[in-house]
Amino acid sequence: MNKIFPILFLLSLSLTTYAQNFNFGAITYDDYEFDRKKLDSNANAIVLKEFGTASIQLDDNTGRLELNFEYHVKIKIYNKEGFKEANIVIPTYKDESSEETISDLKASTFNNFVETVMDKKAIFTENRSKYTRLTKFTLPNLKEGSIIEYSYKLKSPNLFNFRTWEFQGDIPKVISEYLVYIPGIYNYNVSLRGFQKLTDQKSELSKECLRLSGVAIDCSKITYVMKNIPAFIEEDNMTAPSNFKSAIYFELSDVQNLNGSKTSYTKTWKDIDYELSSYKTLGDQMKRKDVFKDLIPEITKGTATDLDKAKAVYNYIKKQIKWNNYYGKYSEDNIKKALENRSGNIADVNLSLIAALSAAGLDAEAVILSTRDNGTVNKLYPVMSDFNYLVAKVNIADKSYLLDATEPLLPFGLLPLRCINDQGRVINLKKPSYWIDLTASQKATTSYILIGKMTTDGKIIGTLTTHTMGYAAYNKRKDILRYSSPDEYVEKLDERLTRIKILEHQISNLDSVENSLIEKYEVEFTINDGTIKDQFYFSPFFISTISKNPFNLNERTYPVDLGAASDERIIINVLLPEKYQLLEKPKDMAIALPNAGGRYLLQTGLDENTISMSQILQFNNAIYQPEEYLFLKEFYSKIIQNQKTEFLLKQAN
């Protein structure tokens, strides 16, 4: 899927269409008449042409090198669903000393060759975070059949990653072209990710494209072209789309300095280990056992084993330092201040945890990782910008536990789902770093048991007991604690349940996250109005009903990533008031996914005067590969089809 190659050794393929910008506003009859069936007959909009160029230039005002990027696109809108393509968001990034800037932004909508120019007042900016700013605008006068066009220039101080180019987007593209000028003194590693292949590629020499200190420098002029690009359709159960979209990525390897020396940016993990262990905001904070030395005796009082100690320290940090909702692999200041302020970013919280575990005499390490929405990390060589998060690892006897103290509702040893993303790098202050798999330590397990009886007036009254563990319990606890009390949660739940009325409730272990969350509800719901007593239908699929297939693509080129294996069980036993005959019932099923990937079991029946259902739905893998996608799709289709059937009961003579 990935191709990695140094910039100086790019192969030159035959280029039938040279990348070049196109004139703004030059709309043609062919643009208006473009038949979407050529690419995707269901497309709501299509990119007719997209062009970008990037080069490194010297800023005369600051005397610093910067990246100049230009973008230009023309899009055909086919229907109202395609109007959302006219809502444009351009992210720019900044730090304490520099920031990216946008200029020369223009945008127009064309209807039957009549141009409506976007008013500059329609452009506004939003500070998404401390480091990210969004430039937003919406193109005017949209109609079905409109063509929209916009372009802008961007200046960036970030030369390390040059400028990523995404060939694939959320709508199909007729052609996408990217032209880059890279000075000969810069050597980049370039990766083509995704499943779509380049249509054309060309590398040639551009003389004297840059002048530094009076020295003329030649550039590699590289053209990338991709045609007839399908839309990238996002479905549920996936990590960052950037892992799978077809795109060109650049990472700076080294720079040949004018004095003949070379500065290398592609470092070894040995280099990174040394740097991280000495960073004030990472390695130094891991060593701060002094912050917790006097607190540890009280924290670990009464603990009998190292595991008990680790749990006590983990629970202490969860209570003492609240996460401020900022990610980070480095401490914002230091862990002593985080403890005093009782607040900090991800790294502050978990570096505090590492230092406290070490102060308790336990073997603790740091793990840097990339979250699910941030993409996977480069394994060929260290790229620190790939990592955006840090968790703790504690080793007890022959077992290791990954810990994140930013989530009070997670049990010991279970990472937030956002961290379950391929592999992380373990940072040890005394040993070389190494990779570790980031997998869920627990299944998401749920069981429902309904024991009830049907009254003569067509109602079922009974007790519904639910047990949840793992991520299922975490999500449920989070739902409940959004409300001011469990009573309010149940009140709102009762309002949402149209068929079921909650009479009484009891929720246990809400704060005991190491234990199963137990919900017990006395419920009542109506099967029929009581007027038709001799014969009636009854569907047993009213708990955790599967009504929609989450997998609807004809083909999926990226894995289905559930994050964790899961197990859901439902048992229903309802005592009938009289003798009934079972005329129809849902078909008993036993279906399985290939390679023991999962199973669905269903048994229903009538024994004496008790109607029963037992259902098991298991997914034994956290990740299913693209070739298993159609099996998952068919698996769900069979379940959904069978859940449309009901019991038909007739009163016995």
N, C-alpha and C positions, 0 to 999 in steps of 0.2 A: 504494500500500500504506500509506503514512504520511499522516496528516493532522496539520497543525500549526496551532494557532490560539491567540490570546491569550485569557486567562481572562475578560477583561472584554467580549469580543465573542462569547461562546458562543451558538449558536442554541438556542432552546428548541423541542424537539420534543414532540409529544403524549405524555404519560406515562400509560400505562394501569395500570401497577403502580408505586406509589410505593415507593421503597426504604425499608425499615424492618427493624430487627432482629427476630428471632423468639425466642420463649421457649425457654430451654434445657430439654431433657428433654420437650418437648411432642411426643412421637412419636405418629403416627397410623397407622390401618390403611392409609391410602393410601401412607404411607412404606414399610411392610412389603410391600405388594402392588405397588409400582411396577414396571411392565413395562419392562425395559431395551430391548426392541425399539423403543420410541418414540424412542430415541436411537441405540443401538448394540447389536445383539443379541450381539456378541462381547465386550462390556465385562465386565471382572472386578469392577468397582466403579463407582459413579456418584455424583457430588455431587448430592444432592437440593436443597440450598439453601446458598448462601454469601453472607455479608454482611460488609461492612467499612465503617468510618467513620473519617475523619481530620479533625483540626482543630488550629489553632494556639492554644495557651493560655499564660498566664503562670504560671510556677511560683512559688508564694508563698515557698518556702524559699530559692530561689536568686535570684529576681527576674529570671530569664531566660525568654525565650520558648522554647517547645518544642513539638514535634509530638506530639499524642496520637492513637494509632492503636488501634482495636479490631477484632478479627477473630473470626468465628464461622462454623462450618461443620458440616454434617450429611451423612454419607456412608453409602450402602447398599453392603454387601459381598455379592457374589453367590457367590463360590467361594474356594477356598484361595489361588488366584493373586492374589486381591484383598486378601489379608491384609497385603500390603506397604504398603497405603494407611494402615495403622494405625501405621506407623513414622514418627513426625513429627520433623522437624528444622527449627528456627526460627533463622536466623542473626541475630546482632546485631553492630553495629560500634562501634568505639571508637578514640580517639586519645589523645594525651598528656593532654588536658584534660577530655575528656568521653566518655560512652559511652551506648549505648542500654540500656534496662532493660525486663524483662518482669515483669508482675504479674498477679494474679487469673487464673492459668492453671487451668482445670478441664477434665476430660475424662471421658467415660463411654461404656460400651458397653451397648447395649440388645438383649436377646434376648427376644422375645415379651413386650414391655413391662416386662421385669424389668431394672432398671438395675444395672450393676456400675461403681462409681465408681473411677477410677484413684487409687491411693495416691500421695500427694505424693512418697514416697520413690522412686518410679519415674522421677522427673525428674532428669536430671543434665546437667551442662554440660561442654563440651570447648573448649579454646582451640585453634582451628584454625590461627591465625596470630597475629602480633603485633597485628593489627587486627580479627580476627574471632573471635567466640565462638559456639558452637552450643549451643542448648538442645534436648535430645533426650528423647523419651519414646515408649513403645509402649502403645497402649490394651489393656486386659485382656480375658480371657474371649471371645476371638474365635471365631465359628462362621460357617459358611455361612449367609447370611441376616441376619447381625448389622447393626445400624445403629450407627455410631460418631459421636460428637459432641464437639467441643472448642472452647474459646474462650480468648482471652487479651487483655491490654492491653499496649501497648508505648509507651514514651516515648523520644523521640529528639531530640537537639539539631540534627539535620540538617534545616534548613528549605529549603535550596537545591533539593533534589530532591523535597520534600514526601514523598509516599509512592506508589511505583509500585503499580498493581493489575493482577495478571495474571488476565484473564478465562479464558484457556485454560490447561489443565494436562494431565497425562498420562492423565487419565480424563475422560469426558464430564461435562458439568454441565447440570442442568435449568435453573437460574437462578443468576446471579451479579450481585450488586448492590453498588455502591460509592457512598457518600455522603460528600461533602467540604464542609467549611466553610472558605472562604478569606477572610481579612480584606480589606476594600476597599483597604487601603494596600499590599497585596501583589499584584503582577501576575506571573502565571506563563504561560509558553508551555507548551501542553499538546499532546502528540502521541498519537494513537491508532495504534498499530502493529499489524501482522498483517493477516490476510485476512478475519477475521470482522467483521461490522458490528454496531454497537450496535442493540439492539432499541428502546430508549427512552433519552431524555436530557431532563433538565429543569433549568433554572436559575431560582432565585428569590432574593429578598432575605431575609436573616435579621438582624433588628434587634439591635444592641448585643450581638454575640456575643463581643466582646473589649473589655476596658477597659485602657488604657495611660496611666499618669500622670494618672488621673482623666478621661481622654477616652474616651467610648464610641465604638466602631468597629463598623460594620455589616459583615456577611459576605455573600459570594455562596455560596448553598447549592446545590450542584450534584449531581445524581443521575445515575448511569450504570447502565444495566441491559442485560444481554445474556442471552438465553435459548437453550436447545437448542444448547449449544456442543459441537462435536465434540472428541474428545481430540486433543492434539498428539502425533503419533507420531514419535519420533526415529529416524532411520536413520543408517547410516554416511555418511561424506563430507558433513559439514555443519559450518558454523561455529556460533557460540553460538545455542542455541534462542531466547534473548531477542531475536534479530534477527527472528524470524518468528512467535513466539507473539502472539496478540492481547492487548494490554495497553495501559493508560493510563500515560503518563509525564509528569512535571512537571519543569520547569526554571525557576528564578526569573529573571525578567527585570529587575524593578526594585522598589524599595520607596519609597513616599511617606512621608517622615519627618514627625513631628508639627510640626516647626518650619517646614514648607513646602518644604524642600529634597527632592531626590530622589537616592537612591543606585541607580546602575545596576549590575546584575550581568551583563547580557548585553553582553560587550565585543566590540570588533572585533579582528581579528588584528593590527592595528597596535598596539593596547594590549597584547595578549598577547606580541607580539614584544619590545616594550620591557621588559616584566616579566621574561620568561624570560632575556633577554640579561643582565639585572642580578641575577638570582637567584644567591645564593651557592652553591646546590646544583645549578645547571645552567649558566647562561651563564658565571659566574666560573670554573667548572671547565673549560669548553671553552678558556678563555684560558690555562690553566696550562702553557704550553710550557716554563716554567722547570723543571718536575718532570722533564722528559725531555731537556733541552738537552744535558747532559753525557753522556747515555747513547746518544743517536742516532748519533754516529760509529761506535760499536762495533756497534750494532744493524744499521746499514745498510752495514757494511763489505763491500766486494766486489760491491755491487749496481750494475748498469749503467744501469738505466732507472728512471723514476718508478714504474712498475708493480712492478718488483722491490723498490724501496724500500718501497712500500705493503705488499707481501706479507711482507717482513721484519719490519716494525713490527707487522703483524697477528699473525704467528706469535709474536713476542716477548710481546705482551700476553696471548695465549692461554695461554702457558706461565707467565707471572709472576703473574697475578691469577686466582684461582679463584672462580667464581660461587658465592655462598652460598645459592642457590636462592630468593632473594627477587626478585620483580619490582620495578619502580620506574622512574619517569622523572626522579627527582631522586637525587642522590648522598646516601647515608646520612650522610656526614660530609664527606670531601673525598678527591680522588683520590690525593693524596700519602700519606694514611693507608692507603688501599686498597692502594697499591703496597708500602708498608712491611709491612702485615699479610698481603699476598699473598691478599687475600680481599675481596669486596664484592658488592653487589647488581648487578642488570643495568646500572643507570645508572653505577655506579662503574666497572665494567669497560669499558663502551663510551665513557664520557666520557674515561677514560684513553686509550683508543684514539684518540679525536678529538684530544686534546691532543698525543699522541705523533706522529700523522700531521702535525699542524700544525708541530710542532717539527722535523720532517723536511723542511719546506718544501713540503708538499702541501696541496691545497685540500680541507679536511675540514669537514663539516657534521654536525649532529645531526638525527635523524628521530624524532619522537615518534609512537607508534602505539598501537593497541588490539589485543591478541592475539585469536586466533580464538575462545577461550573467554570473552572479555570483551565481545564484541559489536562492532558497527560504530560509528563516531563520527558525531556530528551535523555535517553539512556546512553547515547554514544559518547557524550562529554558533558561536563557540568555546565548548566546554564542557570545561574541562581535566580534570574528573573522568572523562571518557570515555577518556582516555589512561592506559595503565598500563605503558608500556614505552618504551625508547629504544635506537636503534641508530645506527651511524655511516654516513656517506656520504662517499666520497672521489671526487673528480673528476679524471680523468687524461686529458689531451688532449680528445677529443670523447666520452669514455665515462665513465659513472658506475658505481660499485660500492657496493652496500649490504652492510654488514659487521656481524656480531655475534660478538664475541670470547669469548662465554661457552660456546661449544660447540667444544671442541678437535677434534672429529671432522668438522667441516664444512670444505669447501674455501673458499678465498677467493672472495667474491662470492655465496655461497649462504646465504640466511637460514634459520634454523630454520623448520620448517613452521608453528609457532605464530604466527610473524610475518606469514605470507602471508594478509592479511586486508584486502581492499579498498584503502584508501589511508592513507598517513601524511603528517604535516606536517613539511616540512623547515625547520629552524631555522638561519638563517645570522646571524652576529653583525653583519654589515654590510649585508645586503639584506633585503627583505621576505620573510616565510615563504611557502611555496607547497605545494600538494599533489603527492604522487608516488604512482604505482601501486606496490603491493606484490605483485610477481609473482615466481615462481620463475625463477631465471636458468638453470636446467638441467632437462632432462627426467630422470625416474627411469628409467634404462635397465638392463635385465638381459638377458643372453644365456646360454643353456645349450647346450653341445655335448656329446653323448654318442657316442663312437666305441667300439663293442664287437663281440664275437662270441659266438655261442651255442655252447655245448658240447653234446656228444651226450647228456649226462645232464640236459638241460633248464635249464641255467644260462646267464646272460649275464654275461660278465666284460668290463669295459672301463674307459675313462677319462671321467669327467664333469668338464668344465671350465666354470666359471661366471665371468662378468665382470659387475660392477655399477658404476654411476656415479650421481652425484646422490644423491637421498634414499634410493634403494635401497641404495647403498653405505654411506651414513650409518647406516641401520637395521641393516645386517648387521654393520658394525664395532662398533656399540653392543652387539649380541647377543654377539659374540665376546668383547669386553672385559668382559662381566659375569663371565666365568670367570677363574680364576687364570692360565690359559695357553690358547693355541690348541688344544693337545692335549686339554685337559679339555673344551673346547667341542666338538671333534670326537667325543670319547667320548660326551658327552651326546646329540649329534646322532645318533650311531649307535644309541643306545638308543631314540630316538624313531622312527627309520625302521624300520618293521616289515618291509618287503619288501626293503630294500636294506642290504647289509652293506658298511661302509667298511673296505678293506684297508690303504690308505695314503693320506696326505694331504699337501698342500703349500698354504700360504696366503701370498700375496705382496701387498705394498703395504699391509699392515695399518696402518702408521703414516704412510704416504705418501698423505695424504688428497686431494692434488691429482691423483692417478693412479687408474686403475681398480683396484678390489679384485678380485684373482684368486684363486679357490679351485680346486684341482685334486685330484680324488679318484679313487683306484683303487677301483672298486666291483664288487660281485657280487650278483646277485639271481636268484631261481628263477622260471622261467615255469611249468614243470611238473616232476613228480617223475621224468621220464625213462621212465616205463612206457608212456606213449602217444606213440609216436614218429611214427606215420603221419599224425596230424592233431592240431592243438592251436590254442587261442585265445591271443592275445597283445594286451593293451591298451598302446598307446604313450603313454597319458595318465597317466604316473606322476610326471611332473615338473610342479610348479606346477599341479596339477589344480584345475579350477573345478567344485566339487561343489554349491555353494550360490549362489543368485541374491542379490546384496546389495540388490536392489530388489524389494520385495514389496507395496508399497502400490498400491491401485487408482488413486490420484492423489497427487501430491506437490506441495504449494503453495510449496515453497522450493527453491532451486537445489541441484544436486549439485555439491559443491565438493571436488574431488580434491586441491587445493593445487598440483598440478603436472601437466603432461602426462607420459605414460609410454609406454615402448616395451619390449615383452618378446618375445624370440625364442627358439625352441627348435628345435634340429636333432638328430635321432637317426639314426644309421646302424648297423645291426647285421648282421654277416656270419653267415649261416646255415651250418650244418655240411654240409648236403646240398642237393640241388635240391628246391624246394617250389613248389607251385601256390598262388596266392592266390585263395581261394574267396570271402572276404568282406573288406571293409575299411571304415574310417570314410569317410564321404562327403567328398570334397574340397569346400571351402567358400571363398567370397569374399563376405563381407557387409560392409556399411559403414553408418556412422551418417550421418544427413543433414548437409549442409553441410560435408562433409569432416571431420566430428567425430571419426572414428576408423574402424578397420577390423579385421577378423579374417580371416586367410588360413590355410588348411590344405591341405597336399598330402601324400598318403601313397602308397606304392607298393612294388612288388617289382621290382628291376632285377637281372637275373641271379640271384644268390643273396644279395643285400643288400636288407634291408627298411629303408625310410626314412620319416621324417616331418619335415616342415618346418612350423612354426607361428609366426605373427606376430600379436600382439595390441597394437594401438596406440590410445591415447586422445590425440587431438591438442589437446584443450582442457583447461584446468585447471578450468573451471566450465561446467556444462550447466544451462540454464534449465529451469524447471518443465515447460514445454511439450515439452521434449525427453526427459522422464523415461520415458514409455512406450516410446520408441524404445530407450533404454538397457536397459529391462527385457526387451524382446523380443530385443534383441541378445544378452544373457546367456542367455536361455532357449534360443535356437537353439544356442549354443555348448555348453551343458550337455547338451542332448539328444543332440548329435552325439558328445560325449565318452563317452557310455554304450556306444557301439559299439566293436568290437574287430576286429583281424585274425583271420581264420580261415585257417590254413595247412595244406595237405595235401602229404604227401611225394609227389614226382613218381615215376612208374614208370620 
